[in-house]
Amino acid sequence: MLNDIATEITRAASTDGDGRSARRIASVIGRMITAGSLPVGTRLPTVRELSRRLGVSPTTVSEAWRSLADVGAIEARGRNGTYVRPPTGPGGPRRYRRVTEGPGHFALDLSSGTPDPALLPDLAPIVARVSRQSLTSSYLDHPVLPELEEALLASWPFPPEAVTVVDGAMDALDRVAGVALRLGDRVVVEHPSFPPLLDLLEQMGCEIVGVDTGDSGLDVEGLRAAVAGGARALFLQPRAQNPAGSALTTQRAKALAGVLADTDTLVVEDDHSYEISCAPLVSLGRWLPERTVHIRSYSKSHGPDLRLAAVGGAGDLVMAVANRRRLGPGWSSRILQALLLGLLRDAGTGAVMRMAADTYARRRAVVSGVLTEHGIPVSGHDGINLWMEVADERSATVALAARGIGVAPGEPFLVRPDTDHVRVTVGLIPDDHLSAVADHLTAAAGRPPHATHHR
């Protein structure tokens, strides 16, 4: 057993620059457990045995053992040794808690990442119409209303093999990850990325690889390096990237698809802003339809309490999600589905979406303009959030809190250490407060390392 484990770790270490790190050791053993070559009940080598065989410090192996224990893959039984056990989930969402649990209530809370309620469509007339409908005649009905499914198929960014509806974007990410990923899988994400997704992947025991994202989307060469050693999946936001505000261009998407063409990497896209985005949607499913799962959320555009997202694309995965839900909630509320369908069909909804997208774009442009004028680096051009560099994250959040403004700390969004940032939900700033808030943000930013003074 010792030789088998050491051989697999040595082989994996030769494929990339991670070497025999604790992360690499944990990842390899995780994959061996998933593959069944280390069955439940297998006694693992001692820390000293494996460290001596690999030529690394016992501390490195201990750290790997701790990572595996955190996801419930192994358990220590004192002097009896360490054994493989079925994975069990660890603690709660560490990163997400840091974003949502601020120091208190603010006069202007720009930490939430939520849409402006004043820019959402009016549900009252749609609710009145839906309340007179009989929508469910049997628990065995199709999980998606037929008319809604038709609308989804007609508007999808590529011909999907299957579509279903779940309870919001994060539910979709959780369910797709649940059927597609296993302990130890290498998963590529954007850097910076959405904290709940990082929490989810960490709890599943995946090996997370961050690739820088710029204004045009994911870095091509960074993706090439990340998938060189094999990657089970790539998770990305094609537009209104949270927090960086980037949006995939057609040229960049085509290049990314070219990198993935000769791999078996699954692409999972999270289009969480949908119609309030000011950038056109460019999906990798245009080039890789059989390996792309596209998620479209209606929470930010049509209303958070709709709690609906559509999932479409690769048939096997989408149907696996739908079938697994039959053993749990069964389907998303058909009343809410009918409400969404009514909004999509309503002649006035499109005008509301256009006004919201224009308003968010204007608010973002005003604040970005002031910050850029003062040499404060900001990224992206799309969505309701703004990612701004600061001299010190903690000082910036405290300074803004003293002025009654809440922002999200940047660290939970980072896959690896980086310069200090904060995320600001500029879409929530009232129009008559834009300049004043921008000035407060400028003052709180200090002098970031990459700042260039333009005045």
C-alpha positions as CSV (number, residue, x, y, z in Angstrom):
1,M,0.0,0.0,0.0
2,L,2.8,2.4,0.8
3,N,4.5,1.8,-2.5
4,D,1.2,2.2,-4.4
5,I,0.5,5.6,-2.8
6,A,4.0,6.8,-3.2
7,T,4.0,5.8,-6.9
8,E,0.8,7.7,-7.6
9,I,2.0,10.8,-5.8
10,T,5.3,10.7,-7.7
11,R,3.6,10.3,-11.0
12,A,1.2,13.2,-10.3
13,A,4.1,15.4,-9.1
14,S,5.8,15.0,-12.4
15,T,2.9,16.5,-14.4
16,D,2.9,20.0,-12.9
17,G,4.8,22.3,-10.6
18,D,2.9,21.4,-7.4
19,G,5.5,18.7,-6.6
20,R,5.0,16.7,-3.4
21,S,3.1,19.4,-1.6
22,A,0.5,18.7,1.1
23,R,-2.2,19.7,-1.4
24,R,-0.8,17.3,-4.0
25,I,-0.6,14.4,-1.5
26,A,-4.2,15.0,-0.3
27,S,-5.5,15.3,-3.9
28,V,-3.9,12.1,-5.1
29,I,-5.1,10.1,-2.1
30,G,-8.6,11.6,-2.5
31,R,-8.7,10.4,-6.1
32,M,-7.5,7.0,-5.1
33,I,-10.3,6.8,-2.5
34,T,-12.8,7.9,-5.1
35,A,-11.5,5.4,-7.7
36,G,-11.8,2.6,-5.1
37,S,-8.1,1.7,-5.1
38,L,-8.1,2.8,-1.5
39,P,-11.4,1.2,-0.3
40,V,-13.2,2.2,2.9
41,G,-11.5,0.6,5.9
42,T,-8.0,0.7,4.3
43,R,-5.3,1.5,6.8
44,L,-3.0,4.2,5.5
45,P,0.8,4.4,6.0
46,T,1.9,6.4,9.1
47,V,3.0,10.0,8.6
48,R,6.7,9.0,9.1
49,E,6.5,6.1,6.7
50,L,5.1,8.2,3.9
51,S,7.2,11.2,4.5
52,R,10.4,9.0,4.5
53,R,9.3,7.3,1.3
54,L,8.5,10.6,-0.5
55,G,11.4,12.5,0.8
56,V,9.2,15.2,2.4
57,S,8.9,16.5,5.9
58,P,6.4,14.8,8.3
59,T,4.7,18.2,8.6
60,T,3.8,18.1,4.9
61,V,2.2,14.7,5.2
62,S,0.4,15.7,8.5
63,E,-1.1,18.7,6.7
64,A,-2.3,16.4,3.9
65,W,-3.9,14.1,6.4
66,R,-5.6,17.0,8.1
67,S,-7.1,18.2,4.8
68,L,-8.4,14.7,4.1
69,A,-9.8,14.4,7.7
70,D,-11.5,17.8,7.3
71,V,-13.6,16.5,4.4
72,G,-14.4,13.3,6.2
73,A,-12.3,11.1,3.9
74,I,-10.1,9.5,6.6
75,E,-10.2,9.1,10.4
76,A,-7.4,8.8,12.9
77,R,-7.9,6.0,15.5
78,G,-5.1,6.8,17.8
79,R,-2.4,4.1,18.1
80,N,-4.5,1.9,15.8
81,G,-3.6,4.1,12.8
82,T,-5.5,6.2,10.2
83,Y,-8.2,4.7,8.0
84,V,-10.2,5.5,5.0
85,R,-13.9,6.2,5.7
86,P,-16.8,7.5,3.6
87,P,-16.6,11.2,3.0
88,T,-18.7,13.4,5.2
89,G,-19.2,17.1,4.9
90,P,-17.2,19.5,7.2
91,G,-18.2,22.8,8.7
92,G,-20.1,25.7,7.2
93,P,-19.4,28.2,4.5
94,R,-16.3,30.0,5.9
95,R,-15.8,32.4,3.1
96,Y,-19.4,33.2,2.6
97,R,-19.8,34.0,6.3
98,R,-17.0,36.6,6.0
99,V,-18.8,38.4,3.2
100,T,-22.3,38.4,4.8
101,E,-21.4,38.9,8.5
102,G,-20.3,42.5,8.6
103,P,-19.6,44.6,11.7
104,G,-23.2,45.9,11.9
105,H,-26.0,47.6,10.1
106,F,-25.2,50.4,7.7
107,A,-27.0,53.4,6.4
108,L,-25.9,52.3,3.0
109,D,-25.0,48.6,2.7
110,L,-23.0,47.9,-0.4
111,S,-21.8,44.5,0.7
112,S,-24.7,42.3,-0.3
113,G,-24.4,41.8,-4.0
114,T,-28.2,42.0,-4.3
115,P,-30.2,44.0,-6.9
116,D,-31.9,47.3,-6.3
117,P,-35.5,46.4,-5.3
118,A,-36.7,49.6,-7.2
119,L,-35.4,48.1,-10.4
120,L,-37.2,44.8,-10.2
121,P,-40.4,44.2,-12.2
122,D,-43.8,44.6,-10.5
123,L,-45.1,41.1,-9.6
124,A,-48.6,42.1,-8.5
125,P,-50.4,41.7,-11.8
126,I,-48.6,38.5,-12.7
127,V,-49.4,37.0,-9.3
128,A,-53.1,37.9,-9.7
129,R,-53.2,35.9,-13.0
130,V,-51.2,33.0,-11.7
131,S,-53.3,32.6,-8.6
132,R,-56.2,31.5,-10.7
133,Q,-54.3,28.7,-12.3
134,S,-54.2,25.0,-11.4
135,L,-50.7,23.9,-12.0
136,T,-50.1,20.6,-10.3
137,S,-52.3,17.6,-10.9
138,S,-49.8,14.9,-9.9
139,Y,-46.5,14.5,-8.0
140,L,-45.4,12.7,-11.2
141,D,-45.8,15.7,-13.5
142,H,-42.8,16.9,-15.4
143,P,-40.6,19.1,-13.2
144,V,-40.6,22.0,-15.7
145,L,-43.8,23.6,-16.9
146,P,-44.0,22.8,-20.6
147,E,-44.5,26.4,-21.7
148,L,-41.5,27.5,-19.6
149,E,-39.4,24.7,-21.1
150,E,-40.3,25.9,-24.6
151,A,-39.3,29.5,-23.7
152,L,-36.0,28.2,-22.3
153,L,-35.2,26.1,-25.3
154,A,-35.9,29.0,-27.7
155,S,-33.7,31.4,-25.8
156,W,-30.7,29.2,-24.8
157,P,-27.3,30.3,-26.0
158,F,-26.7,26.9,-27.7
159,P,-28.9,23.9,-28.5
160,P,-29.2,22.1,-25.1
161,E,-29.6,18.4,-24.9
162,A,-31.8,18.8,-21.8
163,V,-33.0,21.6,-19.5
164,T,-34.4,21.6,-16.0
165,V,-35.3,24.2,-13.3
166,V,-33.8,24.4,-9.8
167,D,-34.0,26.8,-6.8
168,G,-31.5,29.5,-7.8
169,A,-28.0,29.7,-9.2
170,M,-26.3,28.4,-6.0
171,D,-28.6,25.4,-5.9
172,A,-27.7,24.7,-9.5
173,L,-24.0,24.9,-8.8
174,D,-24.4,22.7,-5.8
175,R,-26.4,20.1,-7.7
176,V,-24.2,20.1,-10.8
177,A,-21.1,19.7,-8.6
178,G,-22.8,17.0,-6.7
179,V,-23.3,14.8,-9.7
180,A,-20.1,15.7,-11.6
181,L,-17.3,16.0,-9.0
182,R,-15.6,13.7,-6.5
183,L,-13.1,14.0,-3.7
184,G,-9.7,15.0,-5.1
185,D,-10.9,16.2,-8.5
186,R,-9.0,19.2,-9.9
187,V,-11.4,22.1,-10.6
188,V,-10.5,25.3,-12.4
189,V,-12.1,28.5,-11.3
190,E,-11.7,32.2,-11.9
191,H,-9.4,34.3,-9.6
192,P,-11.0,36.1,-7.9
193,S,-14.2,34.0,-7.6
194,F,-17.6,33.7,-5.9
195,P,-17.0,32.8,-2.2
196,P,-19.9,30.3,-1.9
197,L,-18.6,28.4,-4.9
198,L,-15.1,28.2,-3.3
199,D,-16.7,27.0,0.0
200,L,-18.6,24.3,-1.9
201,L,-15.6,23.0,-3.7
202,E,-13.5,23.0,-0.6
203,Q,-16.1,21.1,1.3
204,M,-16.2,18.5,-1.5
205,G,-12.5,18.0,-1.1
206,C,-11.7,19.2,-4.6
207,E,-8.3,20.6,-5.7
208,I,-9.1,24.2,-6.6
209,V,-6.9,25.9,-9.3
210,G,-7.4,29.6,-9.8
211,V,-6.8,31.3,-13.2
212,D,-6.7,35.1,-13.5
213,T,-9.6,36.8,-15.1
214,G,-9.3,40.1,-16.9
215,D,-11.8,42.4,-18.5
216,S,-12.3,40.1,-21.5
217,G,-12.5,36.9,-19.3
218,L,-10.3,34.1,-18.2
219,D,-6.6,34.2,-19.2
220,V,-6.0,31.7,-22.0
221,E,-2.5,30.7,-21.1
222,G,-3.5,30.4,-17.5
223,L,-6.2,28.0,-18.4
224,R,-3.8,26.0,-20.6
225,A,-1.4,25.6,-17.7
226,A,-4.2,24.8,-15.3
227,V,-5.6,21.9,-17.4
228,A,-2.2,20.5,-18.4
229,G,-2.3,18.1,-15.5
230,G,-5.9,17.2,-16.1
231,A,-9.0,19.0,-14.8
232,R,-12.5,17.6,-14.2
233,A,-14.3,20.9,-14.6
234,L,-14.0,24.6,-15.2
235,F,-16.5,26.9,-13.4
236,L,-16.8,30.4,-14.9
237,Q,-19.2,33.4,-15.1
238,P,-19.5,34.4,-18.7
239,R,-20.5,38.0,-17.9
240,A,-21.0,40.4,-14.9
241,Q,-18.3,38.3,-13.2
242,N,-18.7,38.5,-9.4
243,P,-16.6,40.2,-8.1
244,A,-14.4,41.4,-11.0
245,G,-17.1,42.6,-13.4
246,S,-15.5,41.0,-16.5
247,A,-17.4,39.7,-19.5
248,L,-16.3,37.1,-22.0
249,T,-15.7,38.3,-25.5
250,T,-16.3,36.1,-28.5
251,Q,-12.6,36.0,-29.4
252,R,-11.6,35.1,-25.8
253,A,-14.3,32.4,-25.5
254,K,-13.2,30.8,-28.8
255,A,-9.6,30.7,-27.6
256,L,-10.7,29.1,-24.3
257,A,-12.8,26.5,-26.1
258,G,-9.7,25.7,-28.2
259,V,-7.7,25.0,-25.1
260,L,-10.4,22.7,-23.8
261,A,-11.1,21.0,-27.2
262,D,-8.7,18.1,-26.7
263,T,-9.6,17.6,-23.0
264,D,-12.6,16.0,-21.3
265,T,-13.0,19.0,-19.0
266,L,-16.6,19.9,-18.1
267,V,-17.6,23.6,-18.5
268,V,-20.1,25.0,-16.0
269,E,-21.3,28.5,-16.7
270,D,-23.1,30.7,-14.2
271,D,-25.0,33.5,-15.9
272,H,-26.3,34.9,-12.7
273,S,-27.2,38.5,-13.9
274,Y,-29.0,37.5,-17.2
275,E,-31.0,40.4,-18.6
276,I,-29.6,43.1,-16.3
277,S,-26.1,42.6,-17.7
278,C,-25.0,45.2,-20.2
279,A,-22.6,42.8,-22.0
280,P,-23.8,40.2,-24.6
281,L,-23.8,36.6,-23.5
282,V,-21.0,34.5,-25.0
283,S,-21.2,30.8,-24.0
284,L,-18.5,28.2,-24.5
285,G,-21.4,25.9,-25.3
286,R,-21.3,27.4,-28.8
287,W,-18.1,25.4,-29.4
288,L,-18.4,22.7,-26.7
289,P,-22.1,22.0,-26.4
290,E,-21.8,18.3,-25.3
291,R,-19.5,19.3,-22.4
292,T,-21.1,22.6,-21.3
293,V,-23.7,23.1,-18.6
294,H,-25.1,26.6,-18.7
295,I,-26.9,28.0,-15.6
296,R,-29.3,31.0,-16.0
297,S,-30.5,32.7,-12.8
298,Y,-33.5,35.0,-12.6
299,S,-32.9,36.2,-9.1
300,K,-31.0,39.4,-9.8
301,S,-33.0,40.3,-12.8
302,H,-36.6,39.3,-12.0
303,G,-36.6,39.0,-8.2
304,P,-34.5,37.2,-5.5
305,D,-37.6,35.5,-4.0
306,L,-38.3,33.7,-7.2
307,R,-35.4,31.5,-6.3
308,L,-35.4,30.0,-9.8
309,A,-32.6,29.1,-12.1
310,A,-32.6,27.1,-15.4
311,V,-29.9,24.5,-16.1
312,G,-29.3,23.3,-19.6
313,G,-26.7,21.7,-21.8
314,A,-24.9,18.4,-21.5
315,G,-27.8,15.9,-21.4
316,D,-26.3,13.3,-19.0
317,L,-25.4,15.8,-16.4
318,V,-28.6,17.8,-16.6
319,M,-30.8,14.7,-16.4
320,A,-28.6,13.4,-13.5
321,V,-29.5,16.7,-11.6
322,A,-33.2,16.3,-12.4
323,N,-33.3,12.7,-11.4
324,R,-31.4,13.3,-8.2
325,R,-33.9,16.0,-7.3
326,R,-36.7,13.5,-7.6
327,L,-35.3,11.9,-4.4
328,G,-35.5,15.2,-2.6
329,P,-37.7,18.2,-3.4
330,G,-38.9,16.7,-6.7
331,W,-39.4,19.9,-8.5
332,S,-39.2,23.7,-8.1
333,S,-42.6,25.3,-7.3
334,R,-44.8,25.4,-10.4
335,I,-46.4,28.5,-9.0
336,L,-43.1,30.3,-9.1
337,Q,-42.4,28.8,-12.5
338,A,-45.7,30.1,-13.8
339,L,-44.9,33.5,-12.3
340,L,-41.6,33.5,-14.1
341,L,-43.3,32.5,-17.3
342,G,-45.8,35.3,-16.9
343,L,-42.9,37.8,-16.5
344,L,-41.1,36.5,-19.5
345,R,-44.3,36.9,-21.6
346,D,-45.3,40.3,-20.2
347,A,-44.7,43.1,-22.6
348,G,-43.5,45.5,-19.9
349,T,-40.9,43.2,-18.4
350,G,-38.4,43.8,-21.3
351,A,-38.6,47.5,-20.8
352,V,-38.0,47.1,-17.0
353,M,-34.9,44.9,-17.7
354,R,-33.5,47.4,-20.2
355,M,-34.0,50.3,-17.7
356,A,-32.4,48.3,-14.9
357,A,-29.4,47.3,-17.1
358,D,-28.9,51.0,-18.2
359,T,-29.2,52.2,-14.6
360,Y,-26.7,49.7,-13.2
361,A,-24.3,50.5,-16.0
362,R,-24.5,54.3,-15.4
363,R,-24.0,53.9,-11.6
364,R,-21.0,51.7,-12.2
365,A,-19.5,54.1,-14.8
366,V,-19.9,57.1,-12.5
367,V,-18.2,55.5,-9.5
368,S,-15.5,53.8,-11.7
369,G,-14.8,57.1,-13.4
370,V,-14.2,58.9,-10.1
371,L,-12.0,56.1,-8.7
372,T,-10.0,55.9,-12.0
373,E,-9.5,59.6,-12.0
374,H,-7.9,59.4,-8.6
375,G,-5.7,56.5,-9.7
376,I,-7.6,53.8,-7.8
377,P,-7.4,50.5,-9.8
378,V,-10.8,49.0,-10.6
379,S,-11.6,46.1,-12.9
380,G,-14.3,45.1,-15.3
381,H,-17.2,46.9,-16.9
382,D,-20.3,44.8,-16.3
383,G,-22.7,43.9,-13.5
384,I,-23.8,45.4,-10.2
385,N,-20.5,44.9,-8.4
386,L,-17.2,46.8,-8.5
387,W,-13.8,45.2,-7.5
388,M,-11.5,48.0,-6.3
389,E,-7.9,47.7,-5.1
390,V,-7.2,49.3,-1.7
391,A,-4.0,49.8,0.3
392,D,-5.3,47.7,3.2
393,E,-8.6,45.7,3.2
394,R,-9.3,46.0,6.9
395,S,-8.6,49.7,7.1
396,A,-10.8,50.4,4.1
397,T,-13.8,48.5,5.4
398,V,-13.5,50.1,8.8
399,A,-13.1,53.6,7.4
400,L,-16.2,53.1,5.2
401,A,-18.2,51.6,8.1
402,A,-17.4,54.7,10.1
403,R,-19.1,56.7,7.3
404,G,-22.1,54.3,7.4
405,I,-21.1,52.4,4.3
406,G,-20.8,48.6,4.2
407,V,-18.6,46.8,1.6
408,A,-17.5,43.2,1.3
409,P,-13.9,42.3,2.2
410,G,-11.8,41.0,-0.7
411,E,-10.0,38.1,0.9
412,P,-13.0,35.6,0.7
413,F,-13.1,36.0,-3.1
414,L,-9.4,35.1,-3.5
415,V,-8.3,31.6,-4.6
416,R,-4.7,32.5,-3.7
417,P,-3.0,35.5,-2.0
418,D,-3.2,38.7,-3.9
419,T,-3.3,42.5,-3.4
420,D,-6.0,43.9,-1.1
421,H,-9.4,44.6,-2.5
422,V,-13.0,45.3,-1.5
423,R,-16.2,44.5,-3.4
424,V,-18.7,47.3,-3.7
425,T,-22.3,46.7,-4.9
426,V,-22.4,50.0,-6.8
427,G,-25.8,48.9,-8.3
428,L,-27.4,49.8,-4.9
429,I,-26.1,53.4,-4.7
430,P,-28.9,55.9,-5.2
431,D,-28.3,58.2,-8.2
432,D,-28.1,61.4,-6.0
433,H,-25.4,59.8,-3.8
434,L,-23.1,58.5,-6.5
435,S,-20.5,61.3,-6.4
436,A,-20.4,61.4,-2.6
437,V,-20.0,57.6,-2.2
438,A,-17.3,57.6,-4.9
439,D,-15.4,60.2,-2.9
440,H,-15.7,58.1,0.3
441,L,-14.5,55.0,-1.6
442,T,-11.5,57.0,-2.9
443,A,-10.6,58.2,0.6
444,A,-10.9,54.7,2.1
445,A,-8.8,53.2,-0.7
446,G,-5.6,54.9,0.5
447,R,-2.7,54.5,-1.9
448,P,-2.9,51.0,-3.4
449,P,0.4,49.5,-4.6
450,H,-0.7,49.7,-8.2
451,A,-2.4,53.1,-8.1
452,T,-1.4,55.7,-10.6
453,H,-2.4,59.3,-9.9
454,H,-4.1,60.9,-12.9
455,R,-4.7,64.4,-11.6
